[in-house]
Amino acid sequence: MQFEHSPQLRDAYPDLIAGVVLASGITATADVTRHAASYLTEARRRLAAGPESGFPEIQAWRRAYAAMGLRPTRYRCAAEALLRRLRLDGELPRVHPLVDLCNAVSAAYAIPVAALDLDRVDGDLVVRPAHGDEAYLSFAGDTEHPEPGEVTFVDSVGRAHARRWTNRQSGWSAVRAGTSSVLIVAEALHPGAEPAVTRLVADLVTELTDEWSAPTAAAVLTRAAPRFRTPTAGDDRGQAVSPGIR
């Protein structure tokens, strides 16, 4: 399996930095409450200084959405939506231990983080503008087709795993009780994104190891190194990453 952003997308957003973590052995029985709380504390600390709309990470995504012809206050990136909910409600909903952890990390870093069930992804996965014939399954069970040019995650059989890039994930590959193998993707566009994403990836690898003893492979993708391939037997299982928020 290979993951990448299309050359067209990277040309349009040359500052895009993505963190990728592959993990197996995930279960729904882990208790991530304590560790997730530390990330939510960091998110609340940042929100105490001002609303999420002023964060440079969120402003970069708002500019990207405006460039795509989308109204940023209607279609928020996932990180902004989480931070807004945390600010208004004081907590984030609990879904699944892995999703809860990824949401807390996303809020702390103000960077969108998606977790996909790899068993529900066919072949390679490319983040690219849609052609318009891709199939997206909503959480309500409805099949939708992303608009031509809309950025989405597309697998080898033409299934769309997101709408409007980082706005909404697909119900098809959402993490669920029986999920075992996952691909976690974090994407950032703001100045200084590479060290932030590197720290975020380090945090995820640490948490996955602590909570699930999950074998992991990780990478930080840039314009110069845009591709992640699933390791095979004998491959290096990842790369050195710096410690982040704990």
Buried (B, 14 or more C-beta within 10 A) or exposed (E): BEBBBBEEBBEBBEBBBBBBBBBBEBBBEBEBEEBBEBBBEBBBEBBEEEEBBEBBBBBBBBBBBEEBEBEBEEBBBBBBBBBBBBBEEEEBEEBBBBBBBBBBBBBBBBBBBBBBBBEBBEEBBBBBBBBEEBBBBBEEEEEBBBEEEBBBBBBEEEBBBBBBBBBBBBBBBBBEEEBBBBBBBBBBBBEEBBEBBBBBBBBBBBBBEEBBEBBBBBBBBBBEEBEBBBBEEEEEEBEEBEEBBE
